[in-house]
Amino acid sequence: MTRPARHPHRWGAVLLAALVLGLGLLLGQPAAGHAAPADPGASTALTASAGAVASTASVSTADPGKPGPQGPGGPKGPKGPKNKNAGDGSVNVSLDGLTDKPSTSVTLLLTITLLSVAPALLLTCTSFTKILVVLGLTRNALGLQQTPPNQVLAGLALFLSLFIMSPVLSEMNDLGLQPYMNGDATAAEAFTDGVAPLRTFMLDQTGDDELELLTNVAHRDLPKDRTEVSLSTLVPAFVLSELKQAFIIGFIIFIPFLVIDIVVSGALMALGMMMMPPVMVSLPFKLLLFVLVDGWALVVTSLVQSYNT
């Protein structure tokens, strides 16, 4: 029996085909430890996102001066007011509503200074000196040494001075102090405007003789008008005028009490009572007369009316 003829090329082709098929199956399966994507579209989106991130990183690092594409950011905060000068690098600070008012420290310093010189101003620039001298002379005319006490007379003189000077002080406050506190006037302007009412008051109460005397003592030329007198000359001239008027008023007050002393001393001489002090006898009559004529009211009225010129 004859054997069938063998075909060696046929078996070789079969083996080659099987080898190619096995390699294809091996290359088509996923690597171990990694799950295959369930959705083909998801793998495509993931690949696109990775490409976008890579392109953004490459652009941003390539040239920092040029703006590149920006990714999605968070919510933006509120924007501040725009500054017109932001482009030129300057800073614009607005101080609207603020004025040139003196600070608290300056106001406190001025208050302390005013309080320190207040006694001198009270004695030399107001009616306090004249009133106190007249009240003291009235007490001496009555023959009383410490009644009323000095504190009582000083307190009465102080409040009478405030009563007389109140229009002047109000005008000084309106013209000088308030504009300076509100920032409408400088310190020099406030002083000039504020001292004008006080200057007018002192000029009205100062005589020409005192002004001429102080001007000659200071070796200065006499001004053409009395309103041109400097404060350094006006203040002492005003004090001299006040003392002069106070002594005149005191002399008038002394006359009736002097008459009582003469009458009492003559009566004691006639009675032969040489050892009896006349003051002890005349004092009750002086007090009686002073009370009957309401002496304190007369003195205070005279003092106040002496400034109504």
C-alpha positions in Angstrom: 0.0 0.0 0.0 1.3 3.3 -0.8 1.6 6.1 1.9 0.2 9.6 1.2 2.8 12.2 0.3 3.9 14.6 3.1 3.7 18.4 2.7 6.2 20.0 5.0 5.4 23.6 3.9 1.8 23.4 5.0 2.8 22.5 8.6 5.2 25.4 8.7 2.5 27.9 7.7 0.2 26.6 10.4 2.8 27.0 13.1 3.6 30.6 11.9 -0.1 31.5 12.0 -0.5 30.1 15.6 2.6 32.1 16.7 1.3 35.3 15.3 -2.2 34.7 16.9 -0.6 34.1 20.4 1.5 37.3 20.2 -1.6 39.3 19.3 -3.5 38.0 22.3 -0.6 38.8 24.6 -0.3 42.4 23.3 -4.0 43.1 23.4 -4.5 42.2 27.2 -4.1 45.0 30.0 -1.0 44.9 32.3 -1.4 43.2 35.7 -2.5 45.5 38.6 -4.3 48.0 36.3 -8.1 47.8 35.7 -9.2 48.5 32.2 -11.4 51.5 31.7 -15.1 50.6 31.5 -16.0 53.5 29.2 -13.9 54.3 26.2 -15.1 58.0 26.4 -13.6 58.3 29.9 -10.2 57.3 28.8 -10.4 59.8 26.0 -11.4 62.7 28.5 -8.6 61.7 30.8 -6.1 61.8 28.0 -7.3 65.3 26.9 -7.2 66.7 30.5 -3.6 65.5 30.9 -2.7 67.1 27.6 -4.3 70.4 28.7 -2.4 70.5 32.0 0.8 69.8 30.3 0.3 72.5 27.7 -0.7 75.1 30.5 2.5 74.2 32.5 4.6 74.6 29.4 3.1 78.0 28.5 3.3 79.5 32.0 7.0 78.5 32.5 7.9 79.5 29.0 7.4 83.3 29.4 6.3 84.8 32.7 5.7 88.2 31.1 3.0 87.0 28.7 -0.5 86.1 30.0 -1.3 82.5 29.5 -4.5 80.5 29.6 -5.9 80.3 33.1 -7.7 77.4 34.7 -11.0 77.7 36.5 -10.5 79.6 39.8 -12.5 80.0 43.0 -15.1 82.8 43.8 -13.7 86.3 43.6 -13.9 88.6 46.6 -15.3 92.2 46.7 -13.2 94.8 44.9 -12.0 97.9 46.6 -12.5 101.5 45.4 -10.6 102.3 42.3 -7.6 104.6 42.7 -7.0 107.0 39.8 -3.4 107.3 40.6 -2.7 103.6 40.7 -1.1 103.6 37.3 1.7 106.0 38.2 2.6 104.3 41.5 1.5 107.2 43.7 -0.6 106.9 46.9 -3.7 109.0 47.2 -4.9 109.6 50.7 -8.1 111.6 51.2 -8.6 113.7 54.4 -11.9 115.2 53.5 -13.8 116.6 56.5 -10.7 117.3 58.6 -9.9 121.0 59.5 -7.0 122.7 61.1 -8.5 122.5 64.6 -6.0 122.6 67.5 -5.3 119.1 68.9 -6.2 118.1 72.4 -2.7 118.5 73.7 -2.5 122.1 72.3 -5.8 122.9 73.9 -4.7 121.5 77.2 -1.4 123.5 77.1 -3.3 126.7 76.4 -5.7 126.0 79.2 -2.9 125.4 81.7 -1.1 128.6 80.5 -4.3 130.6 80.9 -4.9 129.3 84.4 -1.3 130.2 85.4 -1.6 133.8 84.3 -5.3 134.2 85.3 -4.5 135.9 88.7 -2.3 138.5 87.0 -4.9 139.2 84.3 -7.6 139.4 86.9 -5.7 142.0 88.9 -4.4 144.2 86.1 -7.0 143.9 83.2 -10.4 143.8 85.0 -12.4 145.8 87.6 -11.3 143.4 90.4 -8.7 145.7 91.8 -10.9 148.8 92.0 -13.8 146.9 93.6 -11.6 145.2 96.2 -9.9 148.4 97.2 -13.2 150.2 97.6 -14.6 147.4 99.7 -11.5 147.4 101.9 -11.7 151.2 102.4 -15.4 150.9 103.3 -14.5 148.3 106.0 -11.8 150.6 107.4 -14.2 153.6 107.4 -16.6 151.7 109.6 -13.7 151.1 112.0 -13.8 147.3 111.6 -10.5 145.4 111.3 -11.4 141.9 110.2 -15.2 142.1 109.6 -16.1 141.2 106.9 -13.1 138.8 106.4 -10.7 139.3 103.5 -12.0 136.1 101.8 -15.6 137.5 101.8 -14.5 140.8 100.3 -12.3 139.0 97.7 -15.2 136.7 96.7 -17.6 139.6 96.4 -15.1 141.5 94.3 -14.6 138.5 92.1 -18.3 138.0 91.3 -18.9 141.7 90.8 -16.0 141.7 88.4 -17.5 138.8 86.5 -20.8 140.6 86.4 -19.2 143.8 85.0 -16.9 142.0 82.6 -19.4 139.5 81.3 -20.2 141.4 78.0 -16.5 141.9 77.3 -15.7 138.2 78.0 -18.6 137.1 75.8 -17.3 139.2 72.9 -13.8 137.9 73.4 -15.0 134.4 73.2 -17.0 135.0 70.1 -14.3 136.9 68.2 -11.1 135.1 69.3 -11.6 131.8 71.1 -14.3 130.1 69.1 -12.8 130.8 65.7 -9.5 129.4 66.9 -11.1 126.3 68.4 -13.1 125.7 65.1 -9.9 126.1 63.0 -11.1 129.3 61.3 -8.3 131.5 62.6 -4.7 131.1 63.5 -3.3 131.8 67.0 -2.1 135.2 66.0 -5.4 136.2 64.5 -7.3 134.8 67.4 -5.2 136.8 69.9 -5.6 140.1 67.9 -9.3 139.7 67.5 -9.9 138.4 71.0 -8.0 141.1 72.8 -9.7 144.0 71.0 -12.8 144.1 73.3 -10.6 144.0 76.4 -8.5 146.8 74.9 -11.6 148.9 74.3 -12.8 148.3 77.8 -9.5 149.4 79.4 -9.2 152.5 77.1 -12.7 153.6 78.2 -11.6 153.4 81.9 -8.1 154.9 81.5 -7.4 158.7 81.7 -5.3 160.6 79.3 -3.0 161.7 82.1 -2.1 158.1 83.0 -1.5 157.2 79.3 0.8 160.2 78.9 2.6 159.4 82.1 3.4 155.8 81.2 4.4 156.8 77.6 6.9 159.4 78.9 8.3 157.0 81.5 8.9 154.4 78.7 10.6 157.1 76.6 8.2 156.6 73.7 6.6 159.0 71.3 3.0 160.0 72.1 0.7 158.4 69.6 -1.6 160.5 67.5 -4.7 158.6 68.7 -5.2 156.9 72.1 -6.3 153.7 70.4 -2.8 153.3 69.0 -1.3 152.8 72.5 0.4 149.5 73.0 -0.8 147.0 75.6 2.5 147.3 77.5 1.6 150.9 78.2 -2.1 150.5 78.4 -2.2 147.9 81.2 -0.2 149.8 83.9 -2.0 153.0 82.9 -5.3 151.2 83.4 -4.3 150.0 86.9 -3.2 153.5 87.9 -6.6 154.9 86.8 -8.4 152.2 88.7 -6.5 152.9 91.9 -7.1 156.6 91.5 -10.9 156.2 91.1 -11.0 153.7 94.0 -9.4 156.2 96.3 -11.8 158.9 95.2 -14.8 156.7 96.0 -13.2 155.7 99.3 -12.7 159.4 100.3 -16.4 160.0 99.7 -17.3 157.0 101.8 -15.1 158.2 104.6 -16.7 161.6 105.0 -19.9 160.7 106.8 -18.1 158.3 109.2 -15.5 161.0 109.9 -18.2 163.4 110.9 -19.6 160.8 113.3 -16.1 160.4 114.8 -15.7 164.2 115.3 -19.1 164.5 116.9 -18.5 161.6 119.3 -15.0 162.8 120.3 -16.3 166.3 120.9 -19.1 164.9 123.1 -16.7 162.9 125.1 -14.4 165.9 125.6 -17.4 167.9 126.8 -18.4 165.3 129.2 -14.9 165.0 130.6 -14.6 161.3 129.5 -10.9 161.6 128.5 -10.2 157.9 129.1 -13.1 156.6 126.9 -11.8 155.7 123.4 -14.0 157.6 120.8 -13.9 154.5 118.5 -15.8 152.4 121.0 -18.6 154.9 121.1 -18.7 155.9 117.5 -18.7 152.3 116.1 -22.3 151.5 117.0 -23.5 154.8 115.4 -21.5 154.1 112.3 -23.0 150.6 111.9 -26.5 152.0 112.5 -26.0 154.7 109.9 -24.6 152.3 107.4 -27.5 149.9 107.9 -30.1 152.6 107.7 -28.9 153.9 104.4 -28.3 150.4 103.0 -24.6 151.1 102.6 -23.5 147.9 100.9 -26.1 148.4 98.2 -25.0 152.0 97.6 -21.4 151.0 97.3 -22.1 148.1 94.9 -24.4 150.3 92.8 -21.8 153.1 92.6 -19.1 150.6 91.6 -21.2 149.0 88.8 -22.4 152.3 87.5 -18.9 153.7 87.3 -18.2 151.3 84.4 -21.4 152.2 82.4 -19.7 154.9 80.4 
